[in-house]
Amino acid sequence: MDLHLDFPVRSGEYEIGKTPFFMAMDDLRVATGVDGGKAHAMLQFHNFHLNALNEMAEKSGEIKRLINLYHGKNKQLFQKRAAAFLERPVEKSLLPQDVNARLYCVIAKVFSPFTVFAHSREISEEMPKLMQAMDQEKLSEFIADLDSSRFLSELQRDCLKIYPRIFDAELPLRPALFLDLTGNTEAEKTATRVSSQDFSGLKDLYKDVVEILSRQLVLVAGINNLLHRADANSFKSIDGGTLSNLKKYSAKALSEKFKYLDDCWFKVDMDAYNLDMRNAIAHNNVNYSGVDQVITYTPSGGHLEPGSDKTMTFLEFMRLLLVAFREMHSLHHVIKSFFYYKYLIHDRRASK
């Protein structure tokens, strides 16, 4: 039977009174140093998110259809269905900026239990300021390149494919959300258990999120180059050599991309990028024990010489997936800002 757990649960024999809720309360007090009243209030906040998650999980099929409808030709139907979902008046405008705005209202509502509102708000507020500070002609060239190559639209589409899949991981993500309260401490390395949902159905989700992050870093690098050197294709010299353009940057291995982000405007969360796990999943060098909920993976497996194994608990993996999804979601706000710039400024200038 699948465990439907909102908190990490200790393995071993049950002791009277030590329910998952009260054990979580103890973990919270120890990790944060707060008293019982404060810990209870924090758990109530956690419960608020879980209730919102319950509501959205029940509508996961409708959400998937609505996101798919955004890509269809019938934008009027999308506006109608989105308005009904949001319980708002129908937006009659079919201008791309208005259709996009409604899409991101849906995403904000649906995925709020998984995301950090302050992170999304910060990027949404800062991106227009950053774009205003750039050389406008060079920024327009950058947007035009992203548009003509379909890089931006395809990246947006792939991000949108990930969102509905997050509900496939909804049960084991619940205890990972609890670690927001404890500060992501050693609690995730203890003998805790989460939903017994099989790891094999979720490992590719992490790999796919990281692949998208690798492509999103191209946008981060382009903006960084515009801010520092007034040209999206101008990189800082490293070890006596310089990348000539973003195309070459995009072809770099993910592990190589970070060093080219000098004094970066975006604070990359390196906790989202477990490259050893990503590589092991990509090469099918991963084994999972459902009995003790431990993942064993071999980053350099597949060679004649056997590689060294590493281990990770299922709870640690779910926390990793959550952090990676949040990073992808934050950078999706960069995509959103680029589209607004394209629709409201770049396209209008080009039509004159």
Secondary structure, 3 states (H helix, E strand, C coil): CCCCCCCCEECCCCCCCCCHHHHHHHHHHHHHCCCHHHHHHHHHHHHHHHHHHHHHHHCHHHHHHHHHHHCCCCHHHHHHHHHHHHCCCCCCCCCHHHHHHHHHHHHHHHCCCCCCHHHHHHHHHHHHHHHHHCCHHHHHHHHHHHHHCCHHHHHHHHHHHHHHHHHHHHHHHHHHHHHHHHCCCHHHHCCEECCCCCHHHCHHHHHHHHHHHHHHHHHHHHHHHHHHHCCCCCCCCECCECCCCHHHHHCCCHHHHHHHCCCCCCCCCHHHCCHHHHHHHHCCCEEEECCCCEEEECCCCCCCCCCCCEEEEHHHHHHHHHHHHHHHHHHHHHHHHHHHHHHHHHHHHHHC
